[in-house]
């Protein structure tokens, strides 16, 4: 099996799912069909260099990631319903 070359946007989106949306690496790896090793390498390369300064910043970052993940999970059923309703016409 040959080596697959993923686009820079794909890699950044995969990293964002881990760092910003709070999904586990194992889940993203399985869903996207990418090895965990590749995700960790991409994370090292593309993750933002900003490090929270104190506990308050850490908590804010954690809450933002959780909110993004929950919002995405909430919107998936609505998007699926709209997609299937369009096909039913």
Rosetta silent file (secondary structure, phi, psi, omega in degrees, C-alpha in Angstrom):
SEQUENCE: XXXXXXXXXXXXXXXXXXXXXXXXXXXXXXXXXXXXXXXXXXXXXXXXXXXXXXXXXXXXXXXXXXXXXXXXXXXXXXXXXXXXXXXXX
SCORE:     score description
SCORE:     0.000 S_00000001
   1 L     0.000  132.610 -176.849    0.000    0.000    0.000 S_00000001
   2 L   -77.820  165.927  178.626    1.421    3.386   -1.009 S_00000001
   3 L   -78.099  132.010  179.588    1.981    6.428    1.124 S_00000001
   4 L   -94.502  131.398  176.435   -0.963    8.823    1.200 S_00000001
   5 L  -101.475  116.701  179.144   -0.190   12.542    1.044 S_00000001
   6 L   -93.651  148.223  179.642   -2.693   14.637    2.950 S_00000001
   7 L   -71.326  160.581  178.461   -3.160   18.335    2.261 S_00000001
   8 H   -61.341  -38.680  179.321   -2.004   20.967    4.729 S_00000001
   9 H   -63.970  -41.504  178.123   -5.642   21.965    5.347 S_00000001
  10 H   -60.413  -44.895 -179.111   -6.575   18.367    6.145 S_00000001
  11 H   -63.976  -44.306 -179.932   -3.703   18.122    8.627 S_00000001
  12 H   -64.582  -38.835  177.950   -4.592   21.431   10.297 S_00000001
  13 H   -65.917  -40.386  178.131   -8.240   20.397   10.582 S_00000001
  14 H   -62.227  -43.094  178.144   -7.252   17.074   12.126 S_00000001
  15 H   -64.925  -39.359  179.536   -5.071   18.883   14.668 S_00000001
  16 H   -63.081  -35.805  177.991   -7.895   21.343   15.399 S_00000001
  17 H   -62.116  -32.882 -179.681  -10.216   18.450   16.207 S_00000001
  18 H   -82.308  -50.204 -171.691   -7.745   17.351   18.878 S_00000001
  19 H   -82.971  -39.417 -174.705   -6.557   20.675   20.264 S_00000001
  20 L   -95.670  -37.745 -176.452   -9.563   22.968   19.864 S_00000001
  21 L   -95.178  -11.449  173.154  -12.548   20.640   19.903 S_00000001
  22 L    80.094   17.586  178.122  -11.169   18.247   22.491 S_00000001
  23 L   -75.942  144.983  177.110  -11.598   14.948   20.647 S_00000001
  24 L   -68.063  149.170 -179.356   -9.242   12.124   21.702 S_00000001
  25 H   -58.764  -41.813 -178.748   -6.401   11.275   19.313 S_00000001
  26 H   -60.159  -41.509 -179.285   -7.587    7.654   19.067 S_00000001
  27 H   -67.200  -44.825  179.960  -11.079    8.733   17.960 S_00000001
  28 H   -64.892  -40.671  178.636   -9.805   11.201   15.359 S_00000001
  29 H   -58.751  -47.184 -178.972   -7.323    8.611   14.096 S_00000001
  30 H   -66.911  -44.303 -176.544  -10.030    6.011   13.608 S_00000001
  31 H   -66.174  -39.049 -176.310  -12.540    8.428   12.067 S_00000001
  32 H   -92.570  -11.193 -178.939  -10.102    9.946    9.567 S_00000001
  33 L    72.148   36.590 -179.283   -8.161    6.775    8.798 S_00000001
  34 L  -121.045  143.636 -179.950   -4.853    8.303    9.868 S_00000001
  35 L   -67.800  152.566  177.158   -2.303    6.715   12.171 S_00000001
  36 H   -62.297  -37.994  179.631   -1.951    8.055   15.697 S_00000001
  37 H   -57.234  -44.787  179.259    1.735    8.589   15.013 S_00000001
  38 H   -63.390  -42.201  179.988    0.894   10.925   12.117 S_00000001
  39 H   -62.379  -42.301  178.520   -1.611   12.863   14.234 S_00000001
  40 H   -64.955  -38.289  177.942    0.937   13.398   17.002 S_00000001
  41 H   -65.658  -42.791  178.228    3.523   14.551   14.441 S_00000001
  42 H   -64.836  -39.676  179.829    0.999   16.948   12.870 S_00000001
  43 H   -61.086  -43.490  178.980   -0.002   18.191   16.302 S_00000001
  44 H   -62.155  -37.881 -177.525    3.611   18.961   17.100 S_00000001
  45 H   -78.595  -42.352 -169.544    3.986   20.803   13.794 S_00000001
  46 H  -104.489  -15.443 -178.456    0.651   22.664   13.540 S_00000001
  47 L   -63.140  144.837 -177.187   -0.585   23.199   17.098 S_00000001
  48 L   -64.357  149.026 -176.845   -0.466   26.826   18.118 S_00000001
  49 L   -82.108   -7.749 -177.961    2.575   27.873   20.092 S_00000001
  50 L   -72.492  130.893  179.920    0.558   29.824   22.632 S_00000001
  51 L  -116.299  131.106  178.853    0.661   28.301   26.095 S_00000001
  52 L   -57.056  142.437 -174.906   -1.821   29.359   28.767 S_00000001
  53 L   -82.969  -41.054 -178.035   -0.204   31.526   31.423 S_00000001
  54 L  -138.392 -177.576 -178.173   -2.168   30.535   34.495 S_00000001
  55 H   -60.569  -35.250 -179.579   -4.919   28.215   35.751 S_00000001
  56 H   -64.243  -45.488  177.367   -7.600   30.657   34.683 S_00000001
  57 H   -63.510  -39.158  178.165   -6.356   30.686   31.087 S_00000001
  58 H   -61.227  -45.158  179.869   -6.100   26.911   31.163 S_00000001
  59 H   -65.351  -40.511  178.069   -9.700   26.611   32.321 S_00000001
  60 H   -62.684  -44.169  177.945  -10.913   29.072   29.676 S_00000001
  61 H   -61.999  -42.930  179.279   -9.129   27.101   26.948 S_00000001
  62 H   -62.237  -44.045 -179.805  -10.598   23.845   28.237 S_00000001
  63 H   -66.615  -37.575  177.083  -14.105   25.301   28.313 S_00000001
  64 H   -64.272  -42.398  177.271  -13.764   26.719   24.789 S_00000001
  65 H   -62.267  -44.371 -179.920  -12.679   23.301   23.480 S_00000001
  66 H   -63.350  -42.846  179.262  -15.572   21.620   25.272 S_00000001
  67 H   -62.220  -43.329  179.402  -18.053   24.182   23.923 S_00000001
  68 H   -62.505  -42.055 -179.839  -16.789   23.707   20.354 S_00000001
  69 H   -65.667  -46.141 -178.372  -17.064   19.917   20.672 S_00000001
  70 H   -66.926  -39.381  177.759  -20.566   19.989   22.181 S_00000001
  71 H   -62.266  -42.792  178.568  -21.774   22.536   19.617 S_00000001
  72 H   -63.410  -44.045  179.008  -20.492   20.342   16.804 S_00000001
  73 H   -63.505  -36.491  179.342  -22.185   17.273   18.301 S_00000001
  74 H   -67.222  -37.230 -175.342  -25.430   19.216   18.669 S_00000001
  75 H   -80.275  -21.020 -177.822  -25.394   20.385   15.051 S_00000001
  76 H   -58.254  -49.293  179.302  -24.686   17.004   13.452 S_00000001
  77 H   -61.094  -36.415  179.177  -28.278   15.657   13.790 S_00000001
  78 H   -65.340  -41.898  179.231  -29.708   18.905   12.378 S_00000001
  79 H   -67.311  -38.648  179.398  -27.399   18.771    9.370 S_00000001
  80 H   -65.994  -41.983  178.946  -28.212   15.092    8.793 S_00000001
  81 H   -61.347  -45.274  178.919  -31.950   15.788    8.966 S_00000001
  82 H   -62.893  -39.476 -179.821  -31.633   18.607    6.458 S_00000001
  83 H   -64.062  -47.083 -177.998  -29.556   16.416    4.154 S_00000001
  84 H   -73.300  -29.371  176.478  -32.011   13.527    4.187 S_00000001
  85 H   -67.055  -35.532  178.887  -35.028   15.843    3.880 S_00000001
  86 H   -65.837  -38.580 -179.770  -33.471   17.290    0.723 S_00000001
  87 H   -72.189  -24.880 -176.191  -33.105   13.783   -0.756 S_00000001
  88 H   -74.620  -19.170 -177.348  -36.726   12.900    0.105 S_00000001
  89 L   -71.651    0.000    0.000  -38.135   15.561   -2.228 S_00000001
